[in-house]
Amino acid sequence: MESITKIRDHRIDILRGLSLIGIILVNANTMNSPPWMHTQGFAFIQSNWDAFVADNLFALFAKKTYPVFAFLFGFSASIFISHLLQNQKSIRFWYQRMLALSLFGILQVSLIWWGDILIDYALIGLLLPLFCYIPKQYLWWVTGLLFVILIIFSFIVVMTKQAGINPTDYQLYMGKLGFELISKQRIYDFYIYNFWGYQQYSTNFHYFMVYCNFHWQLLTLMVLGLTCHKMAVFNEKNRLCRVLLLILIGYGVLQSYSNPVFQQATYNIDNLLLSSAFVVVLMLLLNKKAVQNRLFPLTAVGKMSLTIYLLSSLIFSGIFYGYGLGLYGEIGPANASLIALIVIIALFVFSVIWSHFFSMGLLEYLFRKLTYLSIGKISLKPRMDINKR
C-alpha cells in the first residue's frame, strides 16, 4: 500500500521542525534534572548565567512547545483519518498506527528516559476518530466544551491544592548507576508522573485531578488541531484564522486584568492559548510562499520528527546518565543548553542530508511498516524530486 497522504502540507512540517527545536532544548535540561522538577523549572543552578538561561528557557519553551506539538498531532491525525475515510480504507489502520506509536514510547521509557510523551499520545489518539465523525457545524462547539471542562479541571486543581514539602531527592545517582538500574528507575518515574495519580482518587483528590487535567489538556489540543484542519482554518482565504487570532489576543488582554486566583487557575490555559496564537501567526506567515521557501529546510526536520526526537533523547541519555558520560548534576542549564544547541545543529544537518537521499526517516519508515503491517510495500527509496517544492 502506498502512503495514503498524497499531498504533504509543508507548513505543518515547518511548524513541527520549529517546535522540535524547543522540545529538544527543554528535554536536555529535563534529563539533567530530577523528574519532580519538570513542572517547576530546571535543577543544578550553579551561576547567575544558569539562572538566567533556566528561567527564560522554561518560560519561553517548557509550556509552549509541547502544546504546539499536541495541536499538530491532532491536525495530522485529521489528515490521516480523513484520507482513510475518503478512500474507503479501514479505520483500523489508525488504531494500528497508535499501537505502533505506543511501541516506540515503550522502547523510549525502557531504554532512554522517563519523560516519554508518545504513550500518552497513542492512548489519547485512540479517541480522535470519534471526533472526525462529528458534523463540521458542531465541531467548534465540541472544542469549546472541551476547553470549558479544562478550565473547570484547572480551578479544581488550584482549589484542592494543599501545602506540602517539595521533594529533595535530586537523584544524583543517575550520573553513576549502570544501565539496568537506571532503566528500572526511569520506568518507575514514568509510571509515577503519568498514571500514578489515577490511583489517588480516594486518598488525594488533588493529585487525581492534576493527572486528569494533564491528559485532558492533550485531548483538547489534539481536538483543536483536528477541528482547525476539518474547518480549513489555515486556508489563505479563510477569515476564521484571523478571527481566532483576535480572540486569543483579546483573552490575553483580559487575563492581564484578572484576579490572582483566576490567573493561577488558568496558568496552563494561558500557555495553551499562547501556543495556539503562535501557531495561527506562523500559519498566516507560511501562507506566503516567500516565507515558506526561506523556512523550507526545516521541513526535513519536521518530516523526520519521530527519528529526530528519539535520536536526541538517546544522545542526551548517553551524555547525562551513568552508563555514558555521567554529566548528570555536573553541569547547569547554561552548559546543558549549549550542548542541546550543538545537538540541534548536528541533527538539522543530518536530517537535511538524509532527506536528499531518502523519502522519509528510518523510524518513520518503521512507523509506516507497523501501521500497515504486511499489506503492500512501503519502500525507503531515494527521493527523485529533491529540487521540487
MARSE-746481 format. One line per 2 residues: number of its first residue (from 0); their letters; for each residue z, x, y of N, C-alpha, C. Coordinates in steps of 0.2 Angstrom, whole numbers, plus 5000, padded with zeros to 4 digits. Layout:
NUM = A = Z X Y Z X Y Z X Y | ...
This chain:
0 = ME = 5000 5004 4994 5000 5000 5000 5000 5004 5006 | 4996 5003 5011 4996 5006 5017 5001 5004 5022
2 = SI = 5003 5008 5027 5008 5006 5031 5006 4999 5034 | 5011 4995 5035 5010 4988 5037 5008 4988 5045
4 = TK = 5012 4992 5048 5011 4993 5056 5005 4997 5057 | 5000 4993 5059 4993 4997 5061 4993 5000 5068
6 = IR = 4996 4997 5073 4996 4999 5079 5003 5001 5081 | 5004 5007 5083 5010 5010 5085 5011 5010 5092
8 = DH = 5017 5008 5094 5019 5007 5101 5022 5014 5103 | 5018 5018 5107 5021 5025 5109 5027 5024 5113
10 = RI = 5027 5019 5117 5033 5018 5122 5040 5018 5118 | 5040 5015 5112 5046 5015 5108 5047 5022 5105
12 = DI = 5042 5025 5103 5043 5032 5101 5046 5037 5106 | 5044 5036 5112 5046 5040 5118 5054 5038 5119
14 = LR = 5055 5032 5120 5062 5030 5121 5067 5032 5115 | 5064 5032 5109 5068 5034 5103 5069 5042 5104
16 = GL = 5064 5045 5106 5065 5053 5107 5070 5054 5112 | 5070 5051 5118 5075 5052 5123 5082 5050 5121
18 = SL = 5082 5045 5118 5089 5043 5115 5092 5048 5110 | 5088 5050 5106 5090 5055 5101 5092 5062 5104
20 = IG = 5090 5064 5110 5092 5069 5113 5099 5068 5115 | 5101 5063 5118 5108 5061 5120 5112 5061 5114
22 = II = 5110 5058 5109 5114 5057 5102 5116 5064 5100 | 5111 5068 5099 5112 5075 5097 5117 5079 5101
24 = LV = 5117 5078 5108 5122 5081 5112 5129 5079 5110 | 5129 5072 5110 5136 5069 5108 5138 5071 5101
26 = NA = 5134 5071 5096 5136 5072 5089 5138 5079 5089 | 5135 5084 5092 5138 5091 5092 5145 5091 5094
28 = NT = 5147 5088 5099 5154 5088 5101 5159 5084 5097 | 5156 5078 5094 5160 5074 5090 5161 5078 5083
30 = MN = 5157 5081 5081 5158 5085 5075 5163 5091 5076 | 5164 5093 5082 5169 5098 5084 5175 5095 5087
32 = SP = 5176 5089 5085 5182 5085 5087 5185 5081 5081 | 5192 5079 5081 5194 5075 5076 5191 5068 5076
34 = PW = 5191 5065 5071 5187 5058 5071 5191 5053 5076 | 5197 5053 5076 5201 5048 5081 5199 5049 5088
36 = MH = 5196 5054 5090 5194 5055 5097 5187 5053 5099 | 5184 5050 5094 5177 5048 5095 5176 5043 5100
38 = TQ = 5181 5039 5102 5180 5034 5107 5184 5036 5113 | 5187 5042 5113 5191 5044 5119 5188 5050 5123
40 = GF = 5184 5054 5119 5181 5060 5123 5181 5065 5117 | 5181 5072 5120 5180 5077 5115 5186 5082 5116
42 = AF = 5187 5086 5110 5193 5090 5109 5191 5097 5111 | 5197 5101 5111 5197 5108 5112 5194 5110 5119
44 = IQ = 5197 5107 5124 5195 5109 5131 5199 5115 5133 | 5195 5120 5134 5198 5127 5135 5197 5130 5142
46 = SN = 5193 5126 5146 5192 5128 5153 5190 5122 5157 | 5190 5124 5164 5188 5118 5169 5181 5116 5167
48 = WD = 5177 5121 5165 5170 5120 5164 5169 5116 5157 | 5173 5117 5153 5174 5112 5147 5175 5105 5149
50 = AF = 5180 5105 5153 5182 5098 5155 5177 5094 5159 | 5173 5098 5163 5168 5095 5167 5162 5093 5162
52 = VA = 5160 5097 5158 5155 5095 5153 5157 5089 5148 | 5163 5090 5146 5166 5084 5142 5166 5078 5145
54 = DN = 5168 5077 5151 5169 5071 5155 5162 5068 5156 | 5158 5072 5159 5151 5070 5161 5147 5068 5155
56 = LF = 5147 5072 5150 5143 5071 5144 5146 5064 5140 | 5152 5063 5140 5155 5057 5137 5153 5051 5141
58 = AL = 5153 5052 5148 5152 5046 5152 5145 5044 5152 | 5140 5049 5152 5133 5048 5153 5130 5046 5146
60 = FA = 5132 5049 5140 5129 5048 5134 5133 5045 5128 | 5139 5046 5128 5143 5043 5122 5142 5036 5121
62 = KK = 5143 5032 5126 5142 5025 5126 5136 5022 5128 | 5131 5026 5129 5125 5024 5132 5119 5024 5127
64 = TY = 5118 5030 5124 5113 5032 5119 5113 5028 5113 | 5119 5027 5110 5119 5023 5104 5117 5016 5105
66 = PV = 5119 5012 5110 5116 5005 5111 5109 5005 5112 | 5106 5010 5115 5099 5010 5116 5095 5011 5109
68 = FA = 5098 5015 5104 5096 5016 5098 5096 5009 5094 | 5102 5006 5094 5103 4999 5091 5098 4994 5093
70 = FL = 5096 4994 5100 5091 4990 5103 5084 4991 5100 | 5083 4998 5100 5076 5000 5097 5076 4998 5090
72 = FG = 5081 4998 5086 5081 4997 5079 5079 4989 5078 | 5082 4985 5082 5081 4978 5082 5073 4977 5084
74 = FS = 5071 4980 5089 5064 4979 5092 5059 4981 5086 | 5060 4987 5083 5056 4990 5077 5057 4985 5071
76 = AS = 5063 4982 5070 5063 4978 5064 5059 4972 5065 | 5059 4969 5072 5055 4963 5073 5047 4965 5072
78 = IF = 5045 4971 5074 5038 4973 5072 5037 4973 5065 | 5041 4976 5061 5040 4977 5054 5040 4970 5050
80 = IS = 5045 4966 5052 5046 4959 5049 5040 4955 5051 | 5038 4955 5057 5033 4951 5060 5026 4952 5056
82 = HL = 5025 4959 5055 5019 4961 5051 5019 4958 5044 | 5025 4959 5041 5026 4956 5034 5024 4949 5034
84 = LQ = 5027 4945 5038 5026 4938 5038 5018 4936 5040 | 5015 4940 5045 5008 4938 5047 5004 4940 5041
86 = NQ = 5005 4945 5037 5001 4947 5032 5003 4944 5025 | 5008 4939 5025 5010 4936 5019 5013 4941 5014
88 = KS = 5016 4946 5016 5019 4950 5012 5027 4948 5011 | 5029 4950 5005 5036 4948 5003 5041 4951 5008
90 = IR = 5046 4947 5010 5052 4949 5014 5056 4954 5011 | 5055 4955 5004 5059 4959 5000 5058 4966 5002
92 = FW = 5052 4968 5005 5051 4975 5007 5056 4977 5013 | 5058 4972 5017 5063 4973 5022 5070 4975 5019
94 = YQ = 5072 4971 5014 5078 4972 5011 5078 4979 5007 | 5072 4981 5004 5071 4987 5001 5072 4993 5006
96 = RM = 5069 4992 5012 5070 4996 5017 5077 4998 5019 | 5081 4992 5020 5088 4993 5021 5092 4996 5016
98 = LA = 5090 4995 5010 5093 4999 5004 5092 5006 5004 | 5085 5008 5006 5084 5015 5007 5087 5018 5012
100 = LS = 5088 5014 5018 5092 5017 5024 5099 5018 5022 | 5102 5014 5018 5109 5015 5016 5110 5021 5012
102 = LF = 5105 5022 5007 5105 5028 5003 5105 5035 5007 | 5101 5035 5013 5101 5041 5017 5108 5041 5020
104 = GI = 5111 5035 5022 5118 5036 5025 5123 5038 5020 | 5122 5036 5014 5127 5038 5009 5127 5046 5008
106 = LQ = 5121 5048 5008 5120 5056 5007 5123 5059 5013 | 5122 5056 5019 5125 5060 5025 5132 5060 5025
108 = VS = 5135 5054 5023 5143 5054 5023 5145 5059 5017 | 5142 5059 5012 5144 5064 5006 5143 5071 5008
110 = LI = 5137 5073 5011 5135 5080 5011 5135 5083 5018 | 5136 5079 5024 5135 5081 5030 5141 5080 5035
112 = WW = 5142 5073 5037 5148 5072 5041 5150 5065 5041 | 5156 5063 5043 5158 5056 5043 5155 5051 5047
114 = GD = 5152 5054 5053 5150 5049 5058 5144 5046 5057 | 5142 5044 5051 5136 5041 5050 5135 5034 5052
116 = IL = 5129 5032 5055 5128 5025 5058 5123 5021 5053 | 5120 5025 5049 5114 5022 5045 5117 5017 5040
118 = ID = 5122 5017 5037 5125 5012 5033 5127 5006 5037 | 5129 5007 5043 5131 5001 5047 5124 4997 5049
120 = YA = 5119 5001 5051 5113 4998 5052 5110 4995 5047 | 5110 4998 5041 5107 4994 5035 5111 4988 5033
122 = LI = 5117 4988 5033 5121 4982 5032 5120 4976 5037 | 5120 4978 5043 5118 4973 5048 5111 4971 5048
124 = GL = 5107 4976 5047 5100 4974 5046 5098 4969 5041 | 5102 4968 5036 5101 4963 5031 5100 4956 5035
126 = LL = 5104 4955 5040 5104 4948 5044 5098 4947 5048 | 5094 4952 5050 5089 4952 5055 5083 4947 5053
128 = PL = 5081 4947 5047 5076 4942 5045 5078 4935 5047 | 5084 4933 5047 5086 4926 5049 5084 4924 5056
130 = FC = 5085 4929 5060 5083 4928 5067 5076 4928 5069 | 5072 4931 5064 5065 4931 5065 5062 4924 5064
132 = YI = 5066 4920 5060 5063 4913 5059 5065 4908 5064 | 5069 4910 5069 5071 4906 5074 5066 4905 5079
134 = PK = 5064 4899 5081 5058 4897 5086 5060 4901 5092 | 5054 4904 5096 5055 4908 5101 5059 4904 5107
136 = QY = 5058 4898 5108 5061 4895 5114 5069 4894 5113 | 5071 4896 5107 5079 4896 5106 5082 4903 5105
138 = LW = 5077 4908 5105 5080 4915 5104 5084 4917 5110 | 5082 4916 5116 5087 4918 5121 5093 4915 5121
140 = WV = 5094 4909 5119 5100 4905 5119 5104 4908 5113 | 5101 4910 5108 5105 4913 5102 5108 4920 5104
142 = TG = 5103 4924 5108 5105 4930 5110 5111 4930 5115 | 5110 4925 5120 5116 4924 5125 5122 4922 5121
144 = LL = 5122 4918 5116 5128 4916 5112 5131 4922 5109 | 5127 4926 5106 5130 4932 5103 5134 4936 5108
146 = FV = 5131 4937 5115 5134 4941 5120 5141 4937 5122 | 5141 4931 5122 5147 4927 5124 5152 4928 5119
148 = IL = 5151 4928 5112 5155 4929 5107 5158 4937 5108 | 5153 4941 5110 5155 4948 5110 5160 4949 5116
150 = II = 5159 4945 5121 5164 4946 5127 5171 4943 5125 | 5171 4937 5121 5177 4935 5118 5181 4940 5114
152 = FS = 5177 4943 5109 5180 4948 5105 5183 4954 5109 | 5179 4956 5114 5182 4961 5119 5188 4959 5122
154 = FI = 5189 4953 5124 5195 4951 5128 5201 4951 5122 | 5199 4948 5116 5205 4948 5111 5207 4955 5110
156 = VV = 5202 4960 5109 5204 4967 5108 5209 4970 5113 | 5207 4968 5120 5212 4970 5125 5218 4967 5125
158 = MT = 5218 4960 5124 5225 4956 5124 5229 4958 5118 | 5227 4960 5113 5231 4961 5107 5233 4968 5106
160 = KQ = 5231 4973 5111 5232 4980 5110 5240 4981 5112 | 5243 4985 5107 5250 4987 5108 5250 4994 5110
162 = AG = 5256 4996 5113 5257 5003 5115 5258 5007 5109 | 5255 5012 5108 5256 5016 5102 5256 5024 5104
164 = IN = 5256 5028 5098 5256 5035 5099 5250 5038 5097 | 5246 5041 5101 5240 5044 5099 5241 5049 5093
166 = PT = 5236 5050 5088 5237 5055 5083 5237 5062 5086 | 5240 5066 5082 5240 5073 5085 5237 5078 5080
168 = DY = 5234 5075 5074 5231 5080 5069 5224 5081 5072 | 5223 5088 5074 5216 5090 5076 5212 5092 5070
170 = QL = 5214 5092 5064 5210 5094 5058 5207 5101 5059 | 5211 5106 5061 5209 5112 5062 5207 5115 5055
172 = YM = 5209 5112 5050 5207 5115 5043 5200 5114 5042 | 5196 5110 5046 5189 5108 5044 5185 5115 5045
174 = GK = 5188 5119 5049 5184 5125 5050 5185 5131 5045 | 5190 5129 5040 5192 5134 5035 5191 5131 5028
176 = LG = 5191 5125 5027 5190 5122 5020 5183 5123 5017 | 5183 5123 5010 5176 5123 5007 5173 5116 5007
178 = FE = 5167 5116 5004 5163 5111 5004 5166 5104 5001 | 5169 5105 4995 5171 5100 4991 5177 5096 4994
180 = LI = 5182 5100 4997 5187 5097 5001 5185 5094 5007 | 5180 5097 5011 5178 5094 5017 5174 5087 5015
182 = SK = 5170 5087 5010 5167 5081 5008 5172 5075 5006 | 5177 5077 5003 5182 5071 5002 5185 5069 5008
184 = QR = 5186 5073 5013 5189 5072 5019 5184 5067 5023 | 5178 5069 5024 5173 5065 5028 5172 5058 5025
186 = IY = 5172 5058 5018 5171 5051 5015 5177 5047 5017 | 5183 5050 5017 5189 5046 5019 5189 5044 5026
188 = DF = 5187 5049 5030 5186 5047 5038 5181 5042 5039 | 5175 5042 5035 5170 5037 5036 5173 5030 5035
190 = YI = 5176 5029 5029 5179 5023 5027 5184 5021 5033 | 5189 5025 5035 5194 5023 5040 5191 5021 5046
192 = YN = 5186 5024 5049 5183 5022 5055 5177 5017 5055 | 5176 5015 5049 5170 5010 5049 5172 5003 5045
194 = FW = 5177 5003 5040 5178 4997 5037 5186 4996 5036 | 5190 5001 5037 5197 5000 5035 5200 4994 5039
196 = GY = 5198 4994 5045 5201 4988 5050 5201 4981 5047 | 5196 4980 5043 5195 4973 5040 5200 4972 5035
198 = QQ = 5204 4977 5033 5210 4975 5028 5216 4974 5032 | 5216 4975 5039 5222 4974 5043 5223 4967 5046
200 = YS = 5219 4962 5044 5219 4955 5047 5226 4953 5047 | 5230 4953 5042 5237 4950 5042 5242 4955 5045
202 = TN = 5241 4962 5045 5246 4966 5047 5245 4969 5054 | 5239 4970 5056 5237 4972 5063 5231 4969 5065
204 = FH = 5231 4963 5068 5226 4959 5070 5221 4963 5075 | 5224 4967 5079 5221 4971 5085 5216 4976 5081
206 = YF = 5218 4979 5076 5213 4984 5073 5207 4980 5069 | 5209 4974 5067 5204 4970 5064 5199 4968 5069
208 = MV = 5201 4966 5075 5196 4964 5080 5192 4970 5083 | 5195 4976 5083 5191 4982 5085 5185 4983 5081
210 = YC = 5186 4982 5074 5181 4983 5069 5176 4977 5070 | 5178 4971 5071 5174 4965 5072 5169 4966 5078
212 = NF = 5173 4969 5083 5169 4970 5090 5164 4975 5089 | 5165 4980 5086 5161 4986 5085 5154 4983 5081
214 = HW = 5155 4980 5076 5149 4978 5072 5146 4972 5075 | 5149 4968 5079 5146 4963 5082 5142 4965 5088
216 = QL = 5144 4971 5091 5140 4974 5096 5133 4976 5094 | 5134 4980 5088 5127 4982 5085 5123 4976 5083
218 = LT = 5125 4971 5080 5121 4965 5079 5118 4962 5085 | 5122 4961 5091 5120 4958 5097 5114 4963 5100
220 = LM = 5115 4969 5100 5110 4974 5102 5104 4973 5098 | 5104 4973 5092 5098 4973 5087 5095 4966 5089
222 = VL = 5098 4961 5089 5095 4954 5091 5092 4954 5097 | 5095 4957 5102 5092 4958 5109 5085 4961 5109
224 = GL = 5085 4967 5105 5079 4971 5104 5074 4966 5100 | 5076 4963 5095 5071 4958 5092 5069 4953 5096
226 = TC = 5073 4950 5100 5071 4945 5105 5066 4947 5110 | 5067 4953 5113 5063 4956 5118 5056 4957 5115
228 = HK = 5055 4959 5108 5049 4960 5105 5045 4954 5104 | 5049 4949 5101 5046 4942 5100 5044 4939 5106
230 = MA = 5047 4940 5112 5046 4936 5118 5041 4941 5122 | 5039 4946 5120 5034 4951 5123 5037 4953 5130
232 = VF = 5043 4954 5131 5046 4955 5137 5043 4961 5141 | 5042 4966 5137 5039 4973 5140 5032 4973 5141
234 = NE = 5029 4967 5140 5021 4967 5142 5021 4968 5149 | 5016 4971 5151 5015 4973 5158 5014 4967 5163
236 = KN = 5012 4962 5160 5011 4956 5164 5016 4951 5163 | 5021 4952 5159 5027 4948 5158 5032 4949 5164
238 = RL = 5034 4944 5168 5039 4944 5173 5046 4944 5170 | 5047 4943 5164 5054 4942 5161 5057 4949 5161
240 = CR = 5053 4955 5161 5056 4961 5161 5059 4963 5168 | 5056 4961 5173 5059 4962 5180 5065 4957 5181
242 = VL = 5064 4951 5179 5070 4946 5179 5076 4949 5176 | 5075 4951 5169 5080 4954 5166 5084 4960 5169
244 = LL = 5080 4964 5172 5082 4970 5176 5087 4967 5182 | 5084 4962 5186 5088 4960 5191 5095 4957 5189
246 = IL = 5095 4953 5183 5101 4950 5181 5106 4956 5179 | 5103 4961 5176 5108 4967 5174 5111 4970 5180
248 = IG = 5107 4971 5185 5109 4974 5192 5114 4970 5195 | 5113 4963 5195 5117 4958 5198 5124 4958 5195
250 = YG = 5124 4959 5188 5130 4959 5184 5134 4965 5186 | 5131 4971 5187 5134 4977 5189 5137 4976 5196
252 = VL = 5134 4973 5200 5137 4972 5207 5143 4968 5207 | 5143 4962 5203 5148 4958 5202 5154 4961 5199
254 = QS = 5153 4965 5194 5158 4969 5190 5162 4973 5194 | 5159 4976 5199 5162 4981 5203 5168 4978 5208
256 = YS = 5167 4971 5208 5172 4967 5212 5177 4963 5208 | 5177 4964 5201 5181 4960 5197 5188 4963 5196
258 = NP = 5192 4960 5193 5199 4962 5192 5200 4967 5187 | 5205 4971 5187 5206 4977 5182 5206 4974 5174
260 = VF = 5209 4969 5173 5209 4966 5166 5202 4964 5164 | 5198 4961 5168 5191 4960 5166 5187 4966 5165
262 = QQ = 5188 4971 5169 5184 4977 5169 5186 4981 5162 | 5192 4981 5160 5194 4984 5154 5192 4980 5148
264 = AT = 5192 4973 5148 5189 4969 5143 5182 4970 5142 | 5178 4971 5147 5171 4971 5147 5168 4978 5148
266 = YN = 5172 4983 5146 5170 4990 5147 5164 4992 5142 | 5165 4989 5136 5159 4991 5131 5153 4986 5133
268 = ID = 5154 4980 5136 5149 4976 5138 5145 4979 5143 | 5149 4982 5148 5145 4986 5153 5141 4991 5151
270 = NL = 5143 4995 5146 5139 5000 5143 5133 4998 5140 | 5134 4992 5136 5128 4989 5133 5123 4987 5138
272 = LL = 5125 4984 5143 5121 4981 5148 5117 4987 5152 | 5121 4992 5154 5118 4998 5157 5113 5001 5153
274 = SS = 5114 5001 5146 5109 5004 5142 5103 5000 5142 | 5104 4993 5142 5098 4988 5142 5094 4989 5149
276 = AF = 5098 4990 5154 5094 4992 5160 5090 4998 5160 | 5093 5003 5157 5089 5009 5156 5083 5008 5152
278 = VV = 5083 5004 5147 5078 5003 5143 5072 4999 5147 | 5075 4994 5151 5070 4990 5155 5066 4994 5160
280 = VL = 5070 4999 5163 5067 5003 5168 5062 5008 5165 | 5064 5011 5159 5059 5015 5156 5053 5012 5154
282 = ML = 5054 5006 5151 5048 5002 5148 5043 5000 5154 | 5046 4998 5160 5042 4997 5165 5038 5003 5168
284 = LL = 5041 5009 5168 5038 5015 5169 5033 5017 5164 | 5035 5016 5158 5030 5018 5152 5024 5013 5152
286 = NK = 5024 5008 5155 5018 5004 5156 5012 5007 5159 | 5014 5012 5163 5010 5016 5167 5007 5022 5163
288 = KA = 5001 5022 5162 4998 5027 5157 4999 5034 5160 | 5000 5036 5166 5001 5042 5169 5008 5045 5166
290 = VQ = 5013 5040 5167 5020 5042 5164 5020 5043 5157 | 5016 5038 5153 5016 5038 5146 5013 5045 5144
292 = NR = 5008 5047 5147 5004 5053 5145 5009 5059 5146 | 5013 5059 5151 5017 5065 5153 5023 5066 5148
294 = LF = 5025 5060 5145 5031 5060 5141 5028 5060 5133 | 5022 5060 5132 5019 5059 5126 5022 5064 5120
296 = PL = 5023 5070 5122 5026 5075 5117 5032 5072 5114 | 5036 5068 5117 5042 5065 5114 5041 5060 5109
298 = TA = 5034 5058 5108 5033 5053 5103 5034 5057 5096 | 5033 5064 5096 5033 5067 5090 5041 5067 5087
300 = VG = 5045 5067 5092 5052 5067 5090 5054 5060 5088 | 5051 5055 5092 5053 5048 5090 5050 5046 5083
302 = KM = 5044 5048 5082 5041 5046 5075 5045 5050 5069 | 5048 5055 5071 5052 5059 5066 5060 5058 5067
304 = SL = 5062 5052 5070 5069 5052 5072 5074 5052 5066 | 5072 5049 5060 5076 5050 5054 5077 5057 5052
306 = TI = 5072 5061 5052 5072 5068 5050 5076 5072 5055 | 5074 5071 5061 5077 5075 5067 5085 5073 5067
308 = YL = 5087 5067 5066 5094 5065 5066 5098 5068 5061 | 5095 5068 5055 5099 5071 5049 5099 5078 5049
310 = LS = 5093 5081 5051 5092 5088 5051 5097 5091 5056 | 5098 5088 5062 5103 5091 5067 5110 5090 5065
312 = SL = 5111 5085 5061 5118 5084 5059 5120 5089 5053 | 5114 5091 5049 5115 5096 5044 5116 5103 5047
314 = IF = 5113 5104 5053 5113 5111 5056 5120 5111 5059 | 5123 5106 5062 5130 5106 5066 5135 5107 5060
316 = SG = 5134 5104 5055 5139 5104 5049 5140 5111 5047 | 5134 5115 5047 5134 5122 5045 5137 5126 5050
318 = IF = 5137 5124 5056 5139 5128 5062 5147 5127 5062 | 5149 5121 5062 5156 5120 5063 5161 5120 5057
320 = YG = 5159 5118 5051 5163 5117 5045 5164 5124 5042 | 5170 5124 5038 5172 5130 5034 5167 5133 5029
322 = YG = 5162 5129 5026 5158 5132 5022 5152 5135 5025 | 5152 5135 5032 5147 5138 5036 5150 5143 5041
324 = LG = 5148 5143 5047 5151 5147 5052 5158 5146 5054 | 5161 5140 5052 5168 5139 5054 5170 5139 5061
326 = LY = 5165 5137 5065 5167 5137 5073 5171 5131 5075 | 5173 5126 5070 5177 5120 5072 5183 5122 5076
328 = GE = 5184 5120 5082 5190 5121 5086 5190 5128 5089 | 5185 5132 5087 5185 5139 5090 5181 5139 5097
330 = IG = 5177 5134 5098 5173 5133 5105 5175 5127 5108 | 5174 5126 5114 5175 5120 5118 5168 5116 5119
332 = PA = 5168 5110 5122 5162 5106 5123 5157 5110 5127 | 5158 5114 5132 5153 5118 5135 5148 5122 5130
334 = NA = 5152 5126 5126 5148 5130 5121 5145 5126 5116 | 5148 5121 5114 5145 5116 5109 5139 5113 5112
336 = SL = 5139 5111 5118 5134 5108 5121 5128 5112 5122 | 5129 5119 5123 5124 5124 5124 5121 5125 5117
338 = IA = 5125 5125 5112 5122 5126 5105 5117 5120 5104 | 5120 5114 5106 5116 5107 5105 5109 5108 5108
340 = LI = 5109 5110 5114 5103 5111 5118 5098 5115 5115 | 5101 5121 5112 5096 5126 5108 5093 5122 5102
342 = VI = 5098 5118 5099 5095 5115 5093 5090 5109 5095 | 5091 5106 5100 5087 5101 5103 5080 5104 5104
344 = IA = 5080 5109 5107 5073 5113 5109 5070 5115 5103 | 5074 5118 5098 5071 5120 5092 5068 5114 5088
346 = LF = 5071 5109 5087 5069 5103 5084 5063 5100 5087 | 5063 5100 5094 5057 5097 5098 5051 5101 5096
348 = VF = 5052 5108 5096 5046 5112 5095 5044 5111 5087 | 5049 5110 5083 5047 5109 5076 5043 5102 5075
350 = SV = 5046 5097 5078 5043 5091 5077 5036 5090 5080 | 5034 5094 5086 5028 5094 5089 5023 5098 5084
352 = IW = 5025 5103 5081 5021 5107 5077 5019 5103 5070 | 5025 5100 5068 5024 5096 5062 5019 5090 5063
354 = SH = 5020 5087 5068 5015 5081 5070 5008 5083 5070 | 5007 5089 5072 5000 5092 5072 4997 5092 5065
356 = FF = 5001 5093 5060 4998 5094 5053 4999 5088 5049 | 5004 5084 5050 5006 5078 5046 5007 5072 5050
358 = SM = 5006 5066 5047 5006 5060 5050 5013 5057 5051 | 5018 5060 5047 5025 5057 5048 5029 5063 5045
360 = GL = 5036 5062 5047 5041 5067 5045 5042 5066 5037 | 5045 5071 5035 5046 5072 5027 5051 5066 5025
362 = LE = 5057 5065 5029 5061 5059 5027 5058 5053 5029 | 5054 5052 5034 5050 5046 5035 5046 5044 5029
364 = YL = 5043 5049 5026 5038 5049 5020 5042 5046 5014 | 5048 5049 5013 5053 5047 5008 5055 5040 5009
366 = FR = 5057 5038 5016 5059 5032 5018 5054 5026 5016 | 5047 5028 5017 5042 5023 5015 5041 5022 5008
368 = KL = 5042 5028 5004 5041 5028 4997 5046 5023 4994 | 5052 5024 4997 5058 5020 4994 5057 5013 4996
370 = TY = 5054 5011 5002 5053 5005 5004 5048 5001 5000 | 5043 5004 4998 5038 5001 4994 5038 5002 4987
372 = LS = 5043 5007 4985 5044 5009 4978 5037 5011 4975 | 5035 5009 4969 5029 5012 4966 5023 5008 4968
374 = IG = 5023 5003 4973 5017 4999 4974 5012 5003 4979 | 5006 5004 4976 5001 5008 4980 5003 5015 4982
376 = KI = 5000 5018 4986 5001 5025 4988 5002 5026 4995 | 5007 5030 4997 5008 5032 5004 5008 5039 5004
378 = SL = 5002 5042 5007 5001 5050 5006 5004 5053 5013 | 5007 5059 5012 5009 5063 5018 5003 5067 5019
380 = KP = 4998 5065 5023 4991 5068 5024 4991 5071 5031 | 4987 5076 5032 4986 5079 5038 4983 5074 5043
382 = RM = 4986 5074 5050 4983 5070 5055 4976 5072 5056 | 4972 5067 5057 4965 5068 5059 4963 5067 5067
384 = DI = 4968 5063 5070 4967 5061 5077 4972 5065 5081 | 4973 5071 5081 4978 5075 5085 4977 5074 5092
386 = NK = 4971 5073 5095 4970 5073 5102 4969 5066 5104 | 4969 5061 5100 4968 5054 5102 4975 5051 5103
388 = R = 4975 5047 5109 4981 5043 5110 4980 5038 5115
